[in-house]
């Protein structure tokens, strides 16, 4: 009787040991084969979905948010511009891609926005603080810069009836060709100026505050 009990107990121990070993058996390794052609196709698709005219932003004073976070500036900046940056891509820009005597949004995609955080004076005119669409009518020797109240616009549609300020500024050859449209603020005398350059052309919109 005791011998039979021991045999039964030994069999149960062995049986559960086998089950335990089966439960702890490592899962088979799954191999993932990446096809080089498929990976390149996916990368090409991601690249094609990227905006060819990325958005940028510039402040005056330059890098104002960094100055504010580091305790070197307080309050609000003087001005800010938000614009998209199209590329030259081997094209002749002015007189070709951008026609002389026609509206140009001064960028790409959304309308370019210029904001003044206080009243400023531009070429003898007082410009009230606020946010404006800025666009231009380029000519060979000058640009007519327009500030417009029709905010949050897209594309080439310009509602000139909402123009509130207009300024003529001379253009000059850039010292270097600009592959992408570049707009930034620079200090000047007792004020500042908005520098706009693309391809071989550069111009400035000065303001005092």
C-alpha positions as CSV (number, residue, x, y, z in Angstrom):
1,X,0.0,0.0,0.0
2,X,2.8,2.4,1.0
3,X,4.7,1.5,-2.1
4,X,1.7,2.2,-4.4
5,X,1.2,5.6,-2.7
6,X,4.9,6.5,-3.3
7,X,4.6,5.5,-6.9
8,X,1.5,7.6,-7.4
9,X,3.1,10.6,-5.7
10,X,6.2,10.3,-7.8
11,X,4.2,10.1,-11.0
12,X,2.3,13.3,-10.0
13,X,5.5,15.2,-9.2
14,X,7.0,14.1,-12.6
15,X,3.8,15.0,-14.5
16,X,3.6,18.5,-13.0
17,X,7.3,19.0,-13.5
18,X,6.8,18.3,-17.2
19,X,3.9,20.8,-17.4
20,X,6.0,23.4,-15.6
21,X,8.8,23.0,-18.1
22,X,6.4,23.4,-21.0
23,X,4.9,26.5,-19.5
24,X,8.4,28.1,-19.1
25,X,9.5,27.3,-22.6
26,X,10.7,30.5,-24.2
27,X,8.6,31.9,-26.9
28,X,9.9,31.5,-30.4
29,X,11.9,34.4,-31.8
30,X,10.1,36.3,-34.5
31,X,12.2,37.6,-37.2
32,X,11.3,40.8,-39.1
33,X,12.7,41.1,-42.5
34,X,13.0,44.7,-43.7
35,X,13.1,45.0,-47.5
36,X,15.5,47.8,-48.5
37,X,13.2,48.8,-51.4
38,X,10.2,49.1,-49.2
39,X,12.1,51.1,-46.6
40,X,13.3,53.5,-49.3
41,X,9.8,53.9,-50.6
42,X,8.4,54.7,-47.1
43,X,11.2,57.3,-46.6
44,X,10.5,58.9,-50.0
45,X,6.8,59.1,-49.1
46,X,7.5,60.8,-45.8
47,X,9.8,63.3,-47.6
48,X,7.2,64.1,-50.2
49,X,4.7,64.9,-47.4
50,X,7.0,67.4,-45.8
51,X,6.2,71.1,-46.4
52,X,8.5,72.5,-49.1
53,X,8.0,76.0,-47.6
54,X,8.4,75.6,-43.9
55,X,7.1,78.2,-41.5
56,X,9.4,80.5,-39.6
57,X,9.1,83.3,-37.1
58,X,11.3,86.3,-36.3
59,X,11.2,88.8,-33.4
60,X,12.5,92.2,-32.6
61,X,14.4,92.3,-30.4
62,X,16.0,89.2,-32.0
63,X,15.4,86.0,-30.1
64,X,13.1,87.7,-27.7
65,X,11.6,84.5,-26.2
66,X,15.1,83.3,-25.3
67,X,16.0,86.7,-23.8
68,X,12.7,86.6,-21.8
69,X,13.2,83.1,-20.5
70,X,16.8,83.9,-19.4
71,X,15.7,87.0,-17.6
72,X,17.4,89.4,-20.0
73,X,14.1,90.9,-21.3
74,X,10.6,91.6,-19.8
75,X,7.2,92.6,-21.1
76,X,6.5,92.2,-24.8
77,X,8.6,92.4,-27.9
78,X,8.4,95.3,-30.3
79,X,7.5,93.3,-33.4
80,X,7.1,89.8,-34.7
81,X,6.7,88.3,-38.2
82,X,5.4,84.8,-39.1
83,X,6.0,83.6,-42.7
84,X,6.6,80.5,-44.9
85,X,10.0,80.2,-46.7
86,X,9.8,79.1,-50.3
87,X,13.0,78.0,-52.1
88,X,14.5,79.2,-55.3
89,X,15.1,75.7,-56.7
90,X,17.1,76.9,-59.7
91,X,14.3,79.3,-60.8
92,X,14.6,83.0,-61.6
93,X,12.2,84.5,-59.0
94,X,11.5,88.2,-59.7
95,X,10.0,88.9,-63.1
96,X,9.4,85.2,-63.6
97,X,7.9,83.2,-60.7
98,X,6.9,86.4,-59.0
99,X,5.6,88.8,-61.7
100,X,6.3,92.5,-61.6
101,X,3.3,94.7,-60.8
102,X,1.3,91.8,-59.3
103,X,0.4,90.9,-55.7
104,X,2.8,88.6,-53.9
105,X,2.0,87.3,-50.4
106,X,5.7,87.7,-49.3
107,X,6.0,84.0,-48.6
108,X,4.0,80.9,-49.3
109,X,0.9,79.0,-47.9
110,X,-0.7,81.2,-45.3
111,X,-0.6,85.0,-45.6
112,X,2.5,86.4,-43.9
113,X,1.6,88.1,-40.6
114,X,3.4,91.1,-39.1
115,X,2.5,92.2,-35.6
116,X,3.5,95.3,-33.8
117,X,3.2,95.3,-30.0
118,X,3.2,99.1,-29.7
119,X,2.6,102.0,-32.1
120,X,5.5,102.5,-34.6
121,X,6.3,105.0,-37.2
122,X,7.1,103.8,-40.7
123,X,8.4,106.3,-43.3
124,X,6.6,109.2,-41.5
125,X,3.3,107.3,-41.0
126,X,2.0,106.1,-37.6
127,X,1.1,102.4,-37.6
128,X,-1.1,101.3,-34.8
129,X,-0.2,98.3,-32.7
130,X,-1.8,95.2,-33.9
131,X,-1.5,92.3,-36.3
132,X,-1.5,92.7,-40.0
133,X,-1.2,90.7,-43.2
134,X,1.9,92.0,-45.0
135,X,2.3,91.6,-48.8
136,X,4.0,93.4,-51.6
137,X,3.6,94.5,-55.2
138,X,7.2,94.1,-56.5
139,X,8.7,96.1,-59.3
140,X,12.2,96.0,-60.7
141,X,13.4,99.0,-58.7
142,X,11.0,99.2,-55.8
143,X,8.5,97.2,-53.8
144,X,5.1,98.6,-52.6
145,X,4.6,97.1,-49.1
146,X,1.0,96.7,-48.0
147,X,-0.4,96.2,-44.5
148,X,-3.8,94.6,-44.6
149,X,-6.5,93.8,-42.0
150,X,-7.7,90.5,-43.7
151,X,-6.1,88.1,-41.2
152,X,-5.9,84.3,-41.4
153,X,-5.8,84.0,-45.2
154,X,-4.3,81.4,-47.5
155,X,-3.0,81.4,-51.0
156,X,-2.7,84.2,-53.5
157,X,-6.1,85.8,-52.8
158,X,-5.5,89.4,-51.6
159,X,-8.4,91.6,-50.5
160,X,-6.9,95.0,-51.3
161,X,-10.0,96.8,-50.0
162,X,-8.8,95.9,-46.5
163,X,-5.4,97.6,-47.0
164,X,-4.7,100.1,-44.2
165,X,-1.1,101.2,-44.9
166,X,1.1,101.4,-48.0
167,X,4.8,102.1,-48.4
168,X,7.2,102.3,-51.3
169,X,10.7,101.0,-50.6
170,X,13.7,100.7,-53.0
171,X,15.2,97.3,-53.8
172,X,18.9,96.6,-54.2
173,X,21.0,93.7,-55.4
174,X,21.8,91.3,-52.5
175,X,25.4,90.7,-51.7
176,X,24.8,86.9,-52.0
177,X,22.0,84.9,-53.6
178,X,19.4,83.8,-51.1
179,X,18.2,80.2,-51.8
180,X,15.2,80.6,-49.5
181,X,13.1,83.6,-48.7
182,X,14.6,85.3,-45.7
183,X,12.9,87.9,-43.5
184,X,14.4,89.2,-40.3
185,X,14.6,92.3,-38.1
186,X,17.8,94.3,-37.7
187,X,18.6,97.3,-35.5
188,X,19.0,100.6,-37.2
189,X,19.8,104.0,-35.8
190,X,17.1,104.8,-33.2
191,X,14.8,102.1,-34.5
192,X,14.9,98.9,-36.5
193,X,14.2,97.6,-40.0
194,X,12.6,94.5,-41.5
195,X,15.0,93.0,-44.0
196,X,13.4,90.9,-46.9
197,X,15.6,89.0,-49.3
198,X,15.2,86.3,-51.9
199,X,17.2,85.2,-54.9
200,X,19.4,88.2,-55.8
201,X,17.1,91.0,-54.4
202,X,17.0,92.6,-51.0
203,X,14.9,95.4,-49.5
204,X,14.2,97.0,-46.1
205,X,11.1,98.4,-44.3
206,X,12.4,100.8,-41.6
207,X,10.4,101.7,-38.5
208,X,10.9,103.7,-35.3
209,X,9.2,103.1,-31.9
